[in-house]
Amino acid sequence: MVNLDIKKKMALILSVGQILAENGAATDKIISDTKRVATLMKIPEENFNLKVMPTVLLLNVLEDEKSNIAFRNYESHGVDMNIVNLVSALTLKATNKNYSPRKFQDVLDRIIGQKKIYSPLQVILATGIFCGAFCFLFGGDIFASVYTAICASMGKFLQIRLLKWGINSFITTAAVAFAVTLGAYFTHFLPTQTMWTPLIACSLFLIPGIPIMNAITESLGGFLLNGMTKAYHSLLITVSITVGLIFAVIIGEEIEEITLSELMPLPNDNFGGILLAGILTSVAFSFLINMPKKILPLLGILGATALLTRNFMMVELNITQDIATFFAATLIGILAIKAQKIIQTPIQAITTPAIIAFVPGVLIYRFLSSCMYIKYMSAEEFFYEIGYGLDALQIIFAMTVGVSLPSLIAKRFLKKIDRKEL
């Protein structure tokens, strides 16, 4: 690496940063991994400065009192945690074993050229399982959960096709929300004792849970611009979902007859069912973000642990949902630090699937539904319904802060772990 000129060194650093940014890595992860590459190329840490902005990486390297600047544009390609894991592992291994420039580039090219671990069919089926498990957590019976899984799977298939045809992502989200909501509406004619739960759970795979969580995490980490950008992006996705719901309501007018007050998240004391639902939501969501197969059992265990802990606190200790969510998420954050020593996977990749079941889908649905009838509400009804949106944000904030807190506190400790060999 020492023989490379400064431009080639900077180009390689930016390539690593671009790959991480385009596949959903957190800002602090991008900076830490690119610093490893800089170390590998004998660039002193004090001479290295990388700024990660919403669509641009800006790199400054000081060499012989000369300031060298380069930038690289990037586009978001979604979340692919397998790519993030492999690139992160490569930067660590290359630093420890002093890889040559050619060897490092060859391995990086192989990582980029890899196919997705899971086929589109597997992702579609996993989407159905994910939403079906949520339906159960919301109080749905087995029939309602199956209907939800079918509608969600069809929605995911439609989403994949529309994006493949080059349709704008926000238009795609609105179209898919419309299709799955209308499909779920017609399932209430089928046998089930909880006829409206599919309507809530079928579109949950569209809810921008990860962008919202990342917005909070980035802001807490001091990356305010990135946090604000991701928050705005989450808002646009939410608006797209709402538009889809509105059109579905227009066609299926009887949806208006739903008594929203009956659609409330209740503490579930069926701990056997919660155990299964926790495993299914975590593992199924891992398919959606392309997590490596080898850590799926761990993620399933953590997901079940998170749900059981939260519901135990709510049912047995009578603790409110937001506080219970915070403590359960904090427990997962601590366990993730321990797990990282063993599996050498970024903490974000471990914690996100484990706590995804905490997303307050019912509250989000109630808030979005109330937005459709806002002009018909009195001031009192308006503030009452807005409260559901605030409750949802409070729970999301609790789960994000709770799961991030242990790693924020143990930051120095984690840096020592990062220097260890795989």
C-alpha positions in Angstrom: 0.0 0.0 0.0 2.9 2.3 0.7 3.9 2.3 -3.1 0.5 3.7 -4.2 0.4 7.4 -4.9 -2.0 9.5 -2.8 -4.7 9.7 -5.4 -5.0 5.9 -5.7 -5.0 5.6 -2.0 -7.8 8.1 -1.6 -9.7 6.4 -4.5 -9.6 3.0 -2.7 -10.7 4.6 0.6 -13.6 6.2 -1.1 -14.5 3.0 -2.9 -14.8 1.2 0.5 -16.9 4.1 1.9 -19.2 4.1 -1.1 -19.9 0.4 -0.9 -20.7 0.7 2.8 -22.9 3.8 2.3 -24.9 2.3 -0.6 -25.7 -0.8 1.4 -27.0 0.8 4.5 -24.0 1.1 6.9 -24.3 3.6 9.7 -22.1 6.8 9.4 -19.8 5.9 12.3 -19.3 2.4 10.7 -18.3 4.0 7.4 -15.8 6.3 9.1 -14.3 3.6 11.3 -13.9 1.1 8.4 -12.4 3.7 6.0 -9.9 4.6 8.8 -8.7 1.0 8.8 -8.0 1.2 5.1 -6.2 4.5 5.7 -4.1 2.8 8.4 -3.3 0.0 6.0 -1.9 2.5 3.6 0.2 4.1 6.3 -1.9 7.3 6.4 -1.7 8.7 10.0 -5.0 9.0 11.7 -4.5 12.7 12.4 -4.0 13.3 8.7 -7.2 11.5 7.7 -10.6 13.3 7.6 -13.7 11.8 6.0 -17.0 13.6 5.9 -20.1 11.5 5.2 -22.9 13.6 3.8 -26.3 12.3 2.6 -25.2 11.7 -1.1 -21.5 12.5 -1.0 -18.3 11.3 0.6 -15.7 14.0 1.1 -12.2 12.9 1.9 -9.2 15.1 3.0 -5.7 13.7 3.5 -2.8 15.7 4.6 0.6 14.6 3.1 3.8 16.6 3.4 1.9 19.7 4.5 -0.2 19.4 1.3 -3.9 19.0 1.6 -5.4 16.5 -0.8 -9.2 16.5 -1.4 -11.4 14.0 -3.2 -15.1 13.3 -3.2 -17.4 10.4 -4.3 -21.1 10.5 -5.0 -23.2 7.6 -3.9 -26.8 6.4 -4.2 -28.7 4.3 -1.7 -29.2 0.8 -2.9 -31.2 -0.3 0.1 -29.9 -2.4 3.0 -27.6 -5.3 2.4 -26.0 -6.4 5.7 -24.1 -9.2 4.2 -22.1 -6.8 2.0 -21.5 -4.5 5.0 -20.4 -7.4 7.1 -18.0 -8.7 4.5 -16.4 -5.3 3.8 -16.0 -4.6 7.5 -14.4 -8.0 8.0 -12.1 -7.4 5.0 -10.9 -4.0 6.4 -10.1 -5.6 9.7 -8.4 -8.7 8.3 -6.4 -6.7 5.8 -5.1 -4.3 8.5 -4.1 -7.2 10.7 -2.4 -9.2 8.0 -1.1 -6.3 6.0 -2.7 -7.1 2.6 -1.1 -5.9 -0.6 -3.0 -3.4 -2.7 -3.8 -6.0 -5.4 -5.0 -8.6 -2.9 -7.2 -6.0 -1.1 -8.8 -4.8 -4.4 -9.3 -8.4 -5.6 -11.2 -9.4 -2.4 -13.2 -6.2 -2.5 -14.2 -6.9 -6.1 -15.3 -10.4 -5.2 -17.5 -9.0 -2.4 -19.1 -6.5 -4.8 -19.8 -9.2 -7.4 -21.6 -11.5 -5.0 -25.2 -12.4 -5.5 -27.9 -11.9 -2.8 -27.9 -14.7 -0.3 -31.7 -15.1 -0.6 -33.7 -15.4 -3.8 -36.6 -13.1 -4.6 -39.0 -15.9 -3.8 -37.5 -16.4 -0.4 -37.7 -12.7 0.3 -41.4 -12.6 -0.8 -42.2 -15.6 1.6 -40.2 -14.0 4.4 -42.2 -10.8 4.0 -45.4 -12.7 4.4 -44.1 -14.5 7.5 -42.9 -11.1 8.9 -46.3 -9.4 8.6 -48.2 -12.6 9.6 -46.2 -12.7 12.9 -47.0 -9.1 13.5 -50.7 -9.8 13.0 -50.5 -12.4 15.8 -48.7 -9.9 18.0 -51.6 -7.5 17.4 -54.1 -10.0 18.6 -55.0 -11.7 15.3 -56.0 -15.4 15.2 -54.3 -18.0 13.0 -56.6 -17.3 10.0 -56.0 -13.6 10.1 -52.3 -14.2 10.3 -52.4 -16.4 7.2 -54.5 -13.8 5.3 -52.0 -11.2 6.3 -49.1 -13.3 5.1 -50.7 -13.8 1.7 -51.5 -10.1 1.2 -48.0 -9.0 2.3 -46.3 -11.6 0.1 -48.3 -10.3 -2.9 -47.4 -6.8 -2.0 -43.7 -7.6 -1.8 -43.9 -9.3 -5.2 -45.6 -6.1 -6.6 -42.9 -3.9 -5.0 -40.1 -5.9 -6.5 -41.7 -5.8 -10.0 -42.4 -2.0 -9.9 -38.9 -1.2 -8.8 -37.5 -3.5 -11.4 -39.5 -1.6 -14.0 -37.9 1.7 -12.8 -41.0 3.1 -11.1 -40.2 5.9 -8.6 -39.8 4.4 -5.1 -42.3 6.7 -3.5 -44.9 6.0 -6.2 -44.1 2.3 -5.7 -44.7 2.5 -2.0 -48.1 4.2 -2.5 -49.2 1.7 -5.1 -48.2 -1.3 -2.9 -49.8 0.2 0.2 -53.0 0.6 -1.8 -52.9 -2.9 -3.2 -52.2 -4.7 0.1 -54.7 -2.6 2.1 -57.5 -3.3 -0.4 -56.6 -6.9 -0.5 -56.6 -7.1 3.3 -60.0 -5.4 3.4 -61.6 -8.2 1.4 -60.2 -10.8 3.8 -62.8 -9.8 6.4 -65.3 -11.8 4.3 -63.3 -14.9 5.1 -63.5 -17.0 8.3 -61.7 -15.2 11.2 -62.6 -13.8 14.6 -60.2 -10.8 14.2 -61.2 -9.5 10.8 -59.5 -6.2 10.9 -56.0 -7.1 12.1 -54.8 -8.0 8.6 -55.6 -4.5 7.6 -53.1 -3.2 10.1 -50.3 -5.7 9.7 -50.3 -6.4 5.9 -48.3 -3.2 5.0 -45.9 -3.1 7.9 -43.0 -4.2 5.6 -43.4 -0.7 4.1 -43.1 1.2 7.3 -39.7 3.0 7.4 -38.6 1.5 10.7 -34.9 1.3 9.8 -34.7 4.9 8.4 -36.5 6.3 11.5 -34.2 4.4 13.8 -31.1 5.4 11.8 -32.3 9.0 11.9 -32.4 9.0 15.7 -29.1 7.0 15.9 -27.3 9.3 13.5 -28.5 12.4 15.4 -27.4 10.9 18.8 -24.0 10.2 17.3 -23.5 13.8 16.2 -24.3 13.3 12.5 -27.2 15.8 12.5 -27.3 16.4 8.8 -27.5 12.7 8.0 -30.0 12.2 10.7 -32.3 15.0 9.5 -32.0 13.7 5.9 -33.1 10.2 6.9 -35.9 11.6 9.0 -37.2 13.6 6.0 -36.9 10.5 3.8 -38.9 8.5 6.4 -41.6 11.2 6.3 -41.8 11.0 2.6 -42.3 7.2 2.8 -45.0 7.7 5.4 -46.8 10.2 3.2 -46.6 7.7 0.3 -48.1 4.9 2.5 -50.9 7.3 3.6 -51.7 8.2 0.0 -52.1 4.4 -0.8 -54.4 4.0 2.2 -56.6 6.9 1.2 -57.2 5.4 -2.3 -57.9 2.0 -0.8 -60.5 3.6 1.5 -62.1 5.4 -1.4 -62.7 2.1 -3.2 -63.6 0.0 -0.1 -65.9 2.5 1.6 -66.9 0.0 4.3 -63.3 0.4 5.7 -64.6 3.6 7.2 -66.8 1.5 9.5 -63.8 0.2 11.4 -64.0 1.1 15.1 -60.4 2.4 15.5 -60.8 2.4 19.2 -60.9 -1.4 19.1 -57.6 -1.5 17.4 -55.2 -1.0 20.3 -52.0 -2.9 21.1 -52.6 -5.0 24.3 -50.1 -6.8 26.4 -50.0 -10.4 25.3 -49.5 -13.0 28.0 -49.3 -15.9 25.6 -45.6 -16.3 26.1 -45.3 -19.4 24.0 -46.8 -17.6 21.0 -44.6 -14.5 21.7 -41.5 -16.8 21.7 -42.4 -18.1 18.2 -43.4 -14.6 16.9 -40.2 -13.1 18.2 -38.1 -15.7 16.3 -40.2 -15.4 13.1 -40.1 -11.6 13.0 -36.4 -11.4 13.5 -35.4 -14.2 11.1 -37.9 -13.1 8.5 -36.7 -9.5 8.6 -33.1 -10.8 8.3 -34.0 -12.2 4.9 -35.2 -8.7 3.9 -31.9 -7.1 4.7 -29.8 -10.0 3.5 -28.2 -11.1 6.8 -25.7 -14.0 6.6 -27.3 -17.4 7.3 -24.8 -18.3 10.0 -26.2 -15.7 12.5 -29.9 -16.3 11.9 -30.2 -18.6 15.0 -28.7 -15.9 17.2 -31.0 -13.2 15.8 -34.0 -15.4 16.4 -33.0 -16.0 20.0 -32.4 -12.2 20.5 -35.7 -11.4 18.9 -37.6 -13.8 21.2 -35.7 -12.5 24.2 -36.6 -8.9 23.4 -40.3 -9.6 23.0 -40.5 -11.8 26.1 -38.7 -9.3 28.2 -40.9 -6.4 27.1 -44.2 -8.3 27.4 -43.2 -9.7 30.8 -42.5 -6.2 32.1 -45.9 -5.0 30.7 -48.0 -7.9 31.9 -46.3 -8.9 35.2 -44.8 -5.6 36.3 -47.5 -3.3 34.8 -44.9 -1.1 33.2 -45.9 1.1 30.3 -45.0 0.1 26.8 -42.5 2.8 26.1 -40.5 2.2 29.3 -40.7 -1.6 28.9 -39.5 -1.2 25.3 -36.6 0.9 26.5 -35.3 -1.6 29.0 -35.8 -4.6 26.7 -33.9 -2.8 23.9 -31.2 -1.9 26.3 -30.8 -5.5 27.2 -30.5 -6.4 23.5 -27.9 -3.7 23.1 -25.8 -5.2 25.9 -26.2 -8.8 24.5 -25.2 -7.5 21.1 -21.9 -6.2 22.4 -21.2 -9.6 23.8 -22.2 -11.3 20.6 -20.0 -9.1 18.5 -16.9 -10.6 20.1 -17.9 -14.0 18.8 -19.4 -13.4 15.4 -17.5 -10.2 14.4 -20.6 -8.5 13.0 -21.5 -4.8 13.2 -23.7 -4.1 16.2 -26.3 -2.5 14.0 -26.7 -5.7 12.0 -27.3 -7.6 15.3 -29.7 -5.2 17.1 -32.0 -4.1 14.2 -33.6 -7.5 13.5 -33.8 -8.3 17.2 -35.9 -5.2 18.1 -37.9 -4.8 14.8 -40.9 -6.4 16.4 -41.1 -3.3 18.8 -42.3 -1.1 15.9 -45.7 0.2 17.1 -47.6 -0.8 14.0 -51.1 -0.4 15.5 -50.3 3.2 16.7 -48.8 4.1 13.3 -51.8 2.7 11.5 -54.2 4.6 13.7 -52.3 7.8 13.2 -52.2 7.4 9.4 -55.9 6.5 9.4 -56.8 9.5 11.4 -54.9 11.7 8.9 -57.4 10.6 6.2 -60.3 12.1 8.1 -58.5 15.1 9.7 -60.8 17.7 8.0 -63.8 16.1 9.6 -62.5 16.2 13.1 -63.1 18.6 15.9 -60.1 20.1 17.7 -60.5 17.7 20.6 -60.6 14.6 18.3 -57.7 16.0 16.3 -55.4 16.2 19.3 -56.6 12.9 20.6 -55.7 11.1 17.3 -52.4 13.1 17.0 -51.5 11.5 20.4 -51.2 8.1 18.7 -48.6 9.4 16.4 -46.7 10.9 19.3 -47.0 7.7 21.2 -45.6 5.8 18.2 -42.6 8.2 18.0 -42.0 7.9 21.7 -41.8 4.1 21.5 -39.5 4.2 18.4 -37.3 6.7 20.2 -37.3 4.4 23.3 -36.3 1.4 21.3 -33.6 3.2 19.4 -32.0 5.0 22.3 -32.3 1.9 24.5 -30.5 -0.4 21.9 -27.9 2.3 21.1 -27.1 3.3 24.7 -24.8 0.4 25.6 -22.6 0.8 22.5 -22.4 4.6 23.0 -21.3 4.1 26.6 -18.8 1.3 25.6 -17.4 3.1 22.6 -13.8 2.9 23.7 -14.2 -0.7 24.6 -15.6 -1.5 21.2 -12.6 0.1 19.5 -10.4 -2.4 21.3 -12.5 -5.2 20.0 -12.3 -3.8 16.5 -8.5 -4.2 16.6 -8.6 -7.9 17.3 -8.2 -10.5 14.6 -11.1 -12.3 13.2 
